[in-house]
């Protein structure tokens, strides 16, 4: 249906250089790049961040890279010379910084925002959790970060929303026109009859995987250590819980205690191997946003999971979860023990995970939907932007304010 066109240019402005082995955000970005790569786009990934030892080798994967500077007119020269057909902003923070420069220098480029998750939602939920007060949409609407993120969505031609809950929040509460949004969860290969997993009897122990730079993960490990794991261990005294995650802070590393079966390993060399060796994945997330890469990874590896309402949010639609969803610690622990000890229930949960992957996360169908949307927007971009009056208004006002602030910073940096 789509002819490959090697002259088309995609520019990705990344908040950080993707680390697919460390973060779900890195996995997401690599999935998006792969869609465009298969369509024959010439792809440039640019970032103002420094590379780490775990950043993906973009050049080896066939992508061009560029180091860019914030509040610096050198980006204007760079983007005008590249003249991309599509610009993908990695999270709203990059759109705030570079969006006005793209609009000014490449007005015909399709501007897309990959939200990863709604950062404002995650932020407000964390604040509510710390204050021990219920999260409300009013609290979310009142937060300055929400206003910034929503403004960014309006200024773009299309925003990719990873969670069905977040899509409903944007359309039902903010009333953003659906033409500006697209639900696009993680995109993975379908689970086929050829897929082989370790059986119930071949597996042992529990697992938690989550990066240490993500506050919801740190809280979840603390919850496991102090509340949930003692309840499980009381019923299963020989079981162990393996904690994996890149960039785990010292306070988490020091929780390692072989005597209680609470084992902190740090970075996982092979997430799939770790996940498929475990019998049950635990994810007691008490705040956060988006959809959880660890829980999708569990489904992909035939590992039933127990999580919270927040953990499963936006991930299963009307389909059954592949394990248990419990918010109360004792019920969470009991659900984990049942899955761990009851083979028929475990196997049934495994099958539900397969159904979830193939129904909601199948790469082939999601890629087609994304490409069709891009094609539609490119053919009617002028009309699309005219109808997005709020976006045009924000583009006009924000460009003026951000432009002169950036130029002031640039001039200040010269002195």
HELIX and SHEET records of a PDB file:
HELIX    1   1 UNK A   24  UNK A   38  1                                  15    
HELIX    2   2 UNK A   74  UNK A   82  1                                   9    
HELIX    3   3 UNK A   92  UNK A  105  1                                  14    
HELIX    4   4 UNK A  119  UNK A  131  1                                  13    
HELIX    5   5 UNK A  137  UNK A  142  1                                   6    
HELIX    6   6 UNK A  144  UNK A  155  1                                  12    
HELIX    7   7 UNK A  164  UNK A  168  1                                   5    
HELIX    8   8 UNK A  169  UNK A  173  3                                   5    
HELIX    9   9 UNK A  178  UNK A  180  5                                   3    
HELIX   10  10 UNK A  215  UNK A  223  1                                   9    
HELIX   11  11 UNK A  224  UNK A  228  3                                   5    
HELIX   12  12 UNK A  229  UNK A  235  1                                   7    
HELIX   13  13 UNK A  250  UNK A  253  1                                   4    
HELIX   14  14 UNK A  258  UNK A  260  5                                   3    
HELIX   15  15 UNK A  271  UNK A  277  1                                   7    
HELIX   16  16 UNK A  293  UNK A  300  1                                   8    
HELIX   17  17 UNK A  309  UNK A  312  1                                   4    
HELIX   18  18 UNK A  329  UNK A  341  1                                  13    
HELIX   19  19 UNK A  343  UNK A  360  1                                  18    
HELIX   20  20 UNK A  363  UNK A  379  1                                  17    
HELIX   21  21 UNK A  381  UNK A  387  1                                   7    
HELIX   22  22 UNK A  389  UNK A  414  1                                  26    
SHEET    1   A 7 UNK A  64  UNK A  67  0                                        
SHEET    2   A 7 UNK A  42  UNK A  47  1                                        
SHEET    3   A 7 UNK A   9  UNK A  14  1                                        
SHEET    4   A 7 UNK A  86  UNK A  90  1                                        
SHEET    5   A 7 UNK A 110  UNK A 114  1                                        
SHEET    6   A 7 UNK A 158  UNK A 161  1                                        
SHEET    7   A 7 UNK A 181  UNK A 183  1                                        
SHEET    1   B 6 UNK A 262  UNK A 266  0                                        
SHEET    2   B 6 UNK A 241  UNK A 244  1                                        
SHEET    3   B 6 UNK A 206  UNK A 209  1                                        
SHEET    4   B 6 UNK A 280  UNK A 283  1                                        
SHEET    5   B 6 UNK A 304  UNK A 307  1                                        
SHEET    6   B 6 UNK A 323  UNK A 325  1                                        
END                                                                             
